[in-house]
Amino acid sequence: MKKVCFILLFLISVTASPELIKQAEQVEKTYSLKNLSKIQQDLENWIAQNSNNDNARYWFARVCLAYCNVERFFRRELPNTEGKNITRPGTAKAAEKGIKILSPLFKSRPNWADLYRIRGELLSHAIVGFLSGMTKGPQALNDLNKSLSTDKSNAFAHVAKAKMYYYNPPIAGGDVDKAIAMCKKAVKLGGDDKAYTLLGRSYLKKDRPKRAELYLRKALKINADNIEAQHFLDAALQQK
């Protein structure tokens, strides 16, 4: 009987990870902090029992990043509703957890370009002030550059670097025109709705609402549940 139970547990452990990865892929596209948090916990529990599963660690970090991105959107753009209880230090804590889980993969998979992209973005979210920005900002940029130099066709990495140009102030290297250029590269490389969303946001930041509308509608055509694209599309329509 014990032997049968052991075999069943083994089979469950073998099949659980692919199912969790599938769930993570679906949840990553949403703007539900509740669902993102749940899949993080499920993956963390899985990793605790299967510490050498590279794919589970990779997806845990990706989901952490999606969680941080959604929190930033809510905190900055919807402060009186969904973002009212979200703090930057809280987002930074989630980012640090993702970095910690991802870290072992850099030894076993040093040429996996997307690892550097994810860590670079998480490092950006881990910045909570001037001092942390002085150290983590350059580290984040180095990681994104490493990701792009390793794989120039990584659309996600182009969007990640575009975010730095978009969010950083000019004194820290911010440049909306460069953000637009990076997003356009991402789109040509097959970027998803997030690439179109940032491209639309960038044009809106340059007071070009008609151009912004074009790309934000493309984002919603890819993912109708992209509430970030819808939010900025509404803003663009108001400015026309």
Buried (B, 14 or more C-beta within 10 A) or exposed (E): EEEEEEEEEEEEEEEBBEEBBEBBEEBBBBBBBEBBBBBBEBBBEBBEEBEEBBBBBBBBBBBBBBBBBBBBBBBEBBEEEBBEEBEBEBBBBBBBBBBBBBEEBEEEBEEBBBBBBBBBBBBBBBBBEEEEBEEBBEBBBBBBBBBBEBBEEBBBBBBBBBBBBBBBEEEEEBBBEBBBBBBBBBBEBEBBBBBBBBBBBBBBBBEBBEBBBBBBBBBBEBBEEBBBBBBBBEBBEEEE
